[in-house]
Amino acid sequence: MDNKHKTIEVAVPARLLYAGRYAGTHDVGWHVHDAPELILVTAGRCRMSAGRDLWFDGRPGTLYVLPRGLEQYHRSYEFSQDVYLVYQAPEHLFNSSTPRTLEIPLNGLAARLFDAIGTLYLSPATEDAAPVLNALLLALLEELNRQERRQSLHCARHPSLQRAVAFMEANLNRNLTMAEVARRAALSSSQLTVLFRREFGRAPLKQHMEWRMNLAARLLGGRVQGVKEAAAAVGFADTNYFIRRFRQQFGKPPAAWLKTEDGIPPQARPGTANGHWRFLE
């Protein structure tokens, strides 16, 4: 009996090339990747190009699917955060050849997998974590496939939700009550909360507060207004209360945030020097 062992190479169904996080107000200029990229917006408002003529708006929960070799530009309208990953996988696992967006709940499985991949990749143990990272990536692609199939059945945003969002975005300069938002949406408060949790992962008034804080961060980050003026612009008469709410959302009071967190230049974004993407002239 031959006791020699034969080495069998097993094909990896999905391979993570790199991952990272972005947080800031700076644009990321024109660049291309040599492999597909997924970007999940976790905070703020932004816009992403898929080529020179196609643009997608992004908000918390927006997932950008960007094919390999496609020119991209990331435009931040305010302080925004995202998790991104570049990978290789066969098309039958997940369609990466068509640029598009998906909306996924930030408290759902796909978002948790995104966060786990980003956290593990950026940890000191990255070199030993490739099998785990690839397994997480495979689970993520399978979950995104399932979610995309579900979303294809409910592709249009509920009209009541559209009315509520438009009303809230037009009133970032004041507090709103649940009753007036529900009245504008022509739904009960509980029905509207269900729609918001499904779309944004949080209740309506919490989402409204996040939008107000993001607007304040944009005003501060652009040096358009001082703390007192930015607070007043988003409906806070009490500057100290505004500072407390700002700290809750961004982890630091405005003065400290402005010194360290008002944007990361594109050149500092992880992955720019690893050979898988390059800036365009």
Buried (B, 14 or more C-beta within 10 A) or exposed (E): EEEEEEEEEEEBBBBBBBBBBBBBBBBBBBBBBBBBBBBBBBBBBBBBBBEEEEEBEBBBBBBBBBBBEBBBBBBBBBBBBBBBBBBBBEEEBBBBEEBBBBBBBBEBBBBBBBBBBBEBBEEEEBEEBEEBBBBBBBBBBBBBBEBBEEEEEEEEEBEBBEBBBEBBEEBBEEEBEBEEBBBBBEBEBEBBBBBBBBBBBBBBBEBBBBBBBBBBBBBBBEEEBEBEEBBBBBBBEEBEEBBEBBBEBBEBBBEEBBEEBBBBEBEEBBBBEEEBBEEEE
